[in-house]
Amino acid sequence: MDDAARHDGRTARSDAGAPAGETSQTLDRGLRLLHLVADAPGGLTVTEAANRLRIGRAAVYRLVGALSGHGMVRRDGDGRLRLGAGVLHLARRAQPLLAEGALPALRRLAEQAGATAHLTVVEGGEGIALAVVEPSWTSFHVAYRTGTRHPLDRGAAGRAILAGRAGSVGPVASSGELQPGAHGVAAPVLGVPGLEASVGVVALTPLDPEVVGEQVLAAARAIATALSP
């Protein structure tokens, strides 16, 4: 065998000794399994996973073993597959990237509406303010802390996320639900795989739902575009 043939033989295999195509297929299946588990709130059995991936149960067990080793998947007391704590670690590492991508649209929204703009994401079944931008030209505005948590069924930001789950694009308005005297308008950020979020504004005075609603919708579309792969 000449040098070129030997070189081709080496590059056709991964570092682990498996064919490169086989390695790519295994990675693809592992990622697909992770998405399936993430989309199953009640967990997923190995048989269900095998059927949806159209592979054997033995192959699923191998994928689960690898993902479990990295904390991405776990098996509960009933043997159902659920997301592991490792996913939360990755999610927290990704949050600054999400906030950075949303900031230009949030700045425009805050200046247009004259109100504090925010990006809210779902974490642990609650809404959490991931990024906040205050307007530069107003005398008074709401001080909204990054990291603030609230139930999804209270306030415009959380209810917009729930509306997005139901297929509605918003906008959603609220008054005094999280803080007396505070008024909010928000819309869901849709079309970003793996992300449940909303963008909105909060002010100390009532907001025009039509005018501000259009501004919030435009910001939601801009953020979805900025964060989409």
ROBALUM-599585 format. One record per residue (C-alpha): x, y, z; residue in three letters. Coordinates in Angstrom, 3 decimals. Layout:
BEGIN
<X X	Y Y	Z Z	zapa ALA>
...
END
This chain:
BEGIN
<X 0.000	Y 0.000	Z 0.000	zapa MET>
<X 1.471	Y 3.410	Z -0.964	zapa ASP>
<X 1.639	Y 6.456	Z 1.325	zapa ASP>
<X -1.510	Y 8.062	Z -0.161	zapa ALA>
<X -3.535	Y 4.904	Z 0.364	zapa ALA>
<X -2.276	Y 4.585	Z 3.940	zapa ARG>
<X -3.162	Y 8.228	Z 4.571	zapa HIS>
<X -6.664	Y 7.729	Z 3.159	zapa ASP>
<X -7.129	Y 4.729	Z 5.398	zapa GLY>
<X -6.201	Y 6.757	Z 8.453	zapa ARG>
<X -8.450	Y 9.705	Z 7.648	zapa THR>
<X -11.419	Y 7.454	Z 6.979	zapa ALA>
<X -11.475	Y 6.507	Z 10.669	zapa ARG>
<X -12.029	Y 8.552	Z 13.797	zapa SER>
<X -9.579	Y 8.798	Z 16.661	zapa ASP>
<X -11.512	Y 6.065	Z 18.463	zapa ALA>
<X -10.960	Y 3.657	Z 15.578	zapa GLY>
<X -14.574	Y 3.657	Z 14.337	zapa ALA>
<X -15.397	Y 4.645	Z 10.761	zapa PRO>
<X -16.018	Y 8.379	Z 10.492	zapa ALA>
<X -19.487	Y 7.863	Z 9.017	zapa GLY>
<X -20.447	Y 5.569	Z 11.877	zapa GLU>
<X -19.196	Y 8.085	Z 14.430	zapa THR>
<X -21.245	Y 10.872	Z 12.825	zapa SER>
<X -24.343	Y 8.676	Z 12.805	zapa GLN>
<X -23.910	Y 7.842	Z 16.490	zapa THR>
<X -23.511	Y 11.526	Z 17.353	zapa LEU>
<X -26.605	Y 12.386	Z 15.334	zapa ASP>
<X -28.638	Y 9.701	Z 17.089	zapa ARG>
<X -27.419	Y 10.828	Z 20.494	zapa GLY>
<X -28.444	Y 14.417	Z 19.801	zapa LEU>
<X -31.804	Y 13.299	Z 18.436	zapa ARG>
<X -32.369	Y 11.226	Z 21.575	zapa LEU>
<X -31.529	Y 14.231	Z 23.726	zapa LEU>
<X -34.124	Y 16.314	Z 21.853	zapa HIS>
<X -36.733	Y 13.570	Z 22.200	zapa LEU>
<X -36.203	Y 13.400	Z 25.958	zapa VAL>
<X -36.344	Y 17.189	Z 26.226	zapa ALA>
<X -39.684	Y 17.234	Z 24.396	zapa ASP>
<X -41.210	Y 14.558	Z 26.656	zapa ALA>
<X -42.275	Y 16.199	Z 29.970	zapa PRO>
<X -43.326	Y 12.831	Z 31.373	zapa GLY>
<X -40.140	Y 11.090	Z 30.378	zapa GLY>
<X -39.519	Y 8.520	Z 27.648	zapa LEU>
<X -39.128	Y 4.752	Z 27.827	zapa THR>
<X -36.286	Y 3.015	Z 26.022	zapa VAL>
<X -38.822	Y 1.278	Z 23.779	zapa THR>
<X -40.469	Y 4.594	Z 22.866	zapa GLU>
<X -37.067	Y 6.099	Z 22.109	zapa ALA>
<X -36.113	Y 3.117	Z 19.954	zapa ALA>
<X -39.344	Y 3.350	Z 17.975	zapa ASN>
<X -38.995	Y 7.076	Z 17.358	zapa ARG>
<X -35.342	Y 6.798	Z 16.387	zapa LEU>
<X -36.041	Y 3.627	Z 14.390	zapa ARG>
<X -33.160	Y 1.779	Z 15.962	zapa ILE>
<X -32.871	Y -1.215	Z 18.302	zapa GLY>
<X -33.214	Y -1.035	Z 22.063	zapa ARG>
<X -29.595	Y -2.127	Z 22.479	zapa ALA>
<X -28.448	Y 0.893	Z 20.482	zapa ALA>
<X -30.600	Y 3.167	Z 22.661	zapa VAL>
<X -29.059	Y 1.680	Z 25.803	zapa TYR>
<X -25.588	Y 2.469	Z 24.424	zapa ARG>
<X -26.610	Y 6.056	Z 23.672	zapa LEU>
<X -28.151	Y 6.433	Z 27.119	zapa VAL>
<X -24.968	Y 5.134	Z 28.711	zapa GLY>
<X -22.860	Y 7.736	Z 26.936	zapa ALA>
<X -25.289	Y 10.603	Z 27.630	zapa LEU>
<X -25.691	Y 9.544	Z 31.263	zapa SER>
<X -21.945	Y 9.596	Z 31.685	zapa GLY>
<X -21.990	Y 13.292	Z 30.818	zapa HIS>
<X -25.028	Y 14.026	Z 32.979	zapa GLY>
<X -27.246	Y 14.839	Z 30.006	zapa MET>
<X -29.791	Y 12.062	Z 30.549	zapa VAL>
<X -30.901	Y 10.104	Z 33.607	zapa ARG>
<X -33.338	Y 7.286	Z 34.300	zapa ARG>
<X -35.990	Y 7.860	Z 36.977	zapa ASP>
<X -37.396	Y 5.269	Z 39.380	zapa GLY>
<X -39.684	Y 3.899	Z 36.666	zapa ASP>
<X -36.824	Y 3.587	Z 34.197	zapa GLY>
<X -38.047	Y 6.475	Z 32.064	zapa ARG>
<X -35.467	Y 8.711	Z 30.419	zapa LEU>
<X -35.343	Y 12.309	Z 31.606	zapa ARG>
<X -32.972	Y 15.230	Z 31.174	zapa LEU>
<X -30.004	Y 15.281	Z 33.527	zapa GLY>
<X -28.441	Y 18.101	Z 35.481	zapa ALA>
<X -25.702	Y 18.441	Z 32.867	zapa GLY>
<X -28.190	Y 20.113	Z 30.545	zapa VAL>
<X -28.742	Y 22.867	Z 33.126	zapa LEU>
<X -25.002	Y 23.461	Z 33.257	zapa HIS>
<X -24.893	Y 23.942	Z 29.488	zapa LEU>
<X -27.994	Y 26.121	Z 29.584	zapa ALA>
<X -26.426	Y 28.441	Z 32.143	zapa ARG>
<X -23.270	Y 28.679	Z 30.041	zapa ARG>
<X -25.431	Y 29.590	Z 27.025	zapa ALA>
<X -27.416	Y 32.311	Z 28.803	zapa GLN>
<X -24.816	Y 35.075	Z 28.319	zapa PRO>
<X -24.803	Y 34.301	Z 24.592	zapa LEU>
<X -28.602	Y 34.583	Z 24.468	zapa LEU>
<X -28.514	Y 37.877	Z 26.338	zapa ALA>
<X -25.815	Y 39.265	Z 24.046	zapa GLU>
<X -27.785	Y 38.337	Z 20.941	zapa GLY>
<X -30.944	Y 39.994	Z 22.285	zapa ALA>
<X -29.385	Y 43.273	Z 23.469	zapa LEU>
<X -29.603	Y 45.282	Z 20.203	zapa PRO>
<X -33.334	Y 44.619	Z 19.872	zapa ALA>
<X -33.889	Y 45.306	Z 23.569	zapa LEU>
<X -32.096	Y 48.652	Z 23.325	zapa ARG>
<X -34.255	Y 49.708	Z 20.370	zapa ARG>
<X -37.396	Y 48.615	Z 22.187	zapa LEU>
<X -36.525	Y 50.461	Z 25.394	zapa ALA>
<X -35.830	Y 53.682	Z 23.503	zapa GLU>
<X -38.984	Y 53.396	Z 21.357	zapa GLN>
<X -41.345	Y 52.581	Z 24.199	zapa ALA>
<X -39.682	Y 54.724	Z 26.847	zapa GLY>
<X -39.924	Y 51.732	Z 29.161	zapa ALA>
<X -37.670	Y 49.059	Z 30.628	zapa THR>
<X -37.253	Y 46.224	Z 28.104	zapa ALA>
<X -36.500	Y 42.654	Z 29.083	zapa HIS>
<X -35.910	Y 39.180	Z 27.705	zapa LEU>
<X -37.501	Y 36.489	Z 29.874	zapa THR>
<X -36.723	Y 32.779	Z 29.527	zapa VAL>
<X -38.116	Y 29.650	Z 31.162	zapa VAL>
<X -35.954	Y 28.002	Z 33.804	zapa GLU>
<X -37.201	Y 25.448	Z 36.296	zapa GLY>
<X -40.833	Y 26.102	Z 35.403	zapa GLY>
<X -40.542	Y 29.834	Z 36.149	zapa GLU>
<X -39.790	Y 32.923	Z 34.134	zapa GLY>
<X -36.390	Y 34.509	Z 34.720	zapa ILE>
<X -35.281	Y 37.916	Z 33.441	zapa ALA>
<X -32.196	Y 37.077	Z 31.405	zapa LEU>
<X -31.458	Y 40.541	Z 29.985	zapa ALA>
<X -32.775	Y 43.985	Z 30.936	zapa VAL>
<X -32.280	Y 47.345	Z 29.216	zapa VAL>
<X -33.534	Y 50.662	Z 30.648	zapa GLU>
<X -34.420	Y 53.660	Z 28.444	zapa PRO>
<X -31.877	Y 56.479	Z 28.364	zapa SER>
<X -34.218	Y 59.470	Z 28.004	zapa TRP>
<X -36.932	Y 59.006	Z 30.629	zapa THR>
<X -36.954	Y 60.715	Z 34.033	zapa SER>
<X -38.448	Y 57.704	Z 35.759	zapa PHE>
<X -38.617	Y 54.047	Z 34.797	zapa HIS>
<X -38.982	Y 50.639	Z 36.379	zapa VAL>
<X -35.812	Y 49.131	Z 37.853	zapa ALA>
<X -36.060	Y 45.488	Z 36.824	zapa TYR>
<X -33.239	Y 43.254	Z 38.059	zapa ARG>
<X -31.626	Y 40.628	Z 35.856	zapa THR>
<X -32.295	Y 37.249	Z 37.435	zapa GLY>
<X -35.734	Y 38.185	Z 38.785	zapa THR>
<X -38.034	Y 35.150	Z 38.846	zapa ARG>
<X -41.806	Y 34.938	Z 38.677	zapa HIS>
<X -44.563	Y 32.393	Z 37.930	zapa PRO>
<X -45.419	Y 31.961	Z 34.270	zapa LEU>
<X -49.116	Y 32.595	Z 34.899	zapa ASP>
<X -48.556	Y 36.074	Z 36.338	zapa ARG>
<X -47.322	Y 39.131	Z 34.452	zapa GLY>
<X -47.148	Y 39.832	Z 30.728	zapa ALA>
<X -43.763	Y 38.153	Z 30.233	zapa ALA>
<X -44.808	Y 34.796	Z 31.656	zapa GLY>
<X -48.265	Y 34.804	Z 30.125	zapa ARG>
<X -46.751	Y 35.610	Z 26.716	zapa ALA>
<X -44.610	Y 32.468	Z 27.025	zapa ILE>
<X -47.716	Y 30.422	Z 27.851	zapa LEU>
<X -49.505	Y 32.015	Z 24.882	zapa ALA>
<X -46.591	Y 31.021	Z 22.677	zapa GLY>
<X -46.961	Y 27.417	Z 23.826	zapa ARG>
<X -50.581	Y 27.561	Z 22.696	zapa ALA>
<X -49.573	Y 28.919	Z 19.288	zapa GLY>
<X -50.431	Y 32.575	Z 19.856	zapa SER>
<X -47.912	Y 35.243	Z 18.855	zapa VAL>
<X -49.229	Y 37.880	Z 21.305	zapa GLY>
<X -48.888	Y 40.610	Z 22.392	zapa PRO>
<X -50.070	Y 40.160	Z 25.998	zapa VAL>
<X -50.733	Y 43.038	Z 28.420	zapa ALA>
<X -50.850	Y 43.059	Z 32.213	zapa SER>
<X -51.327	Y 45.569	Z 34.993	zapa SER>
<X -50.201	Y 45.209	Z 38.606	zapa GLY>
<X -49.859	Y 41.427	Z 38.487	zapa GLU>
<X -46.264	Y 41.261	Z 39.708	zapa LEU>
<X -45.896	Y 44.701	Z 41.240	zapa GLN>
<X -48.611	Y 47.231	Z 42.118	zapa PRO>
<X -48.663	Y 50.124	Z 39.664	zapa GLY>
<X -46.508	Y 48.370	Z 37.043	zapa ALA>
<X -47.818	Y 47.867	Z 33.517	zapa HIS>
<X -46.385	Y 45.394	Z 31.026	zapa GLY>
<X -46.695	Y 44.297	Z 27.405	zapa VAL>
<X -44.874	Y 41.229	Z 26.084	zapa ALA>
<X -44.809	Y 38.804	Z 23.163	zapa ALA>
<X -43.336	Y 35.307	Z 22.808	zapa PRO>
<X -40.048	Y 34.721	Z 21.004	zapa VAL>
<X -40.865	Y 31.903	Z 18.611	zapa LEU>
<X -38.893	Y 29.777	Z 16.177	zapa GLY>
<X -35.681	Y 29.323	Z 18.180	zapa VAL>
<X -35.096	Y 25.594	Z 18.791	zapa PRO>
<X -34.859	Y 24.694	Z 22.464	zapa GLY>
<X -35.779	Y 28.175	Z 23.691	zapa LEU>
<X -38.952	Y 29.314	Z 25.452	zapa GLU>
<X -38.819	Y 33.058	Z 25.902	zapa ALA>
<X -40.652	Y 36.345	Z 25.654	zapa SER>
<X -39.654	Y 39.945	Z 25.123	zapa VAL>
<X -41.513	Y 42.829	Z 26.669	zapa GLY>
<X -41.524	Y 46.174	Z 28.419	zapa VAL>
<X -42.638	Y 47.288	Z 31.861	zapa VAL>
<X -43.526	Y 50.868	Z 32.863	zapa ALA>
<X -44.942	Y 52.895	Z 35.740	zapa LEU>
<X -47.728	Y 54.312	Z 33.555	zapa THR>
<X -50.255	Y 52.538	Z 31.303	zapa PRO>
<X -48.901	Y 51.505	Z 27.896	zapa LEU>
<X -50.744	Y 51.817	Z 24.598	zapa ASP>
<X -51.321	Y 48.137	Z 23.764	zapa PRO>
<X -51.513	Y 48.782	Z 20.014	zapa GLU>
<X -48.450	Y 50.992	Z 19.599	zapa VAL>
<X -46.262	Y 49.262	Z 22.168	zapa VAL>
<X -47.635	Y 45.885	Z 21.102	zapa GLY>
<X -46.286	Y 46.378	Z 17.587	zapa GLU>
<X -42.916	Y 47.484	Z 18.968	zapa GLN>
<X -42.725	Y 44.403	Z 21.175	zapa VAL>
<X -43.688	Y 42.105	Z 18.296	zapa LEU>
<X -40.965	Y 43.650	Z 16.117	zapa ALA>
<X -38.434	Y 43.093	Z 18.910	zapa ALA>
<X -39.556	Y 39.475	Z 19.317	zapa ALA>
<X -39.051	Y 38.838	Z 15.599	zapa ARG>
<X -35.641	Y 40.524	Z 15.653	zapa ALA>
<X -34.488	Y 38.475	Z 18.634	zapa ILE>
<X -35.753	Y 35.247	Z 17.065	zapa ALA>
<X -33.742	Y 36.035	Z 13.944	zapa THR>
<X -30.629	Y 36.921	Z 15.965	zapa ALA>
<X -30.793	Y 33.716	Z 18.021	zapa LEU>
<X -31.790	Y 31.270	Z 15.292	zapa SER>
<X -29.076	Y 28.890	Z 14.068	zapa PRO>
END
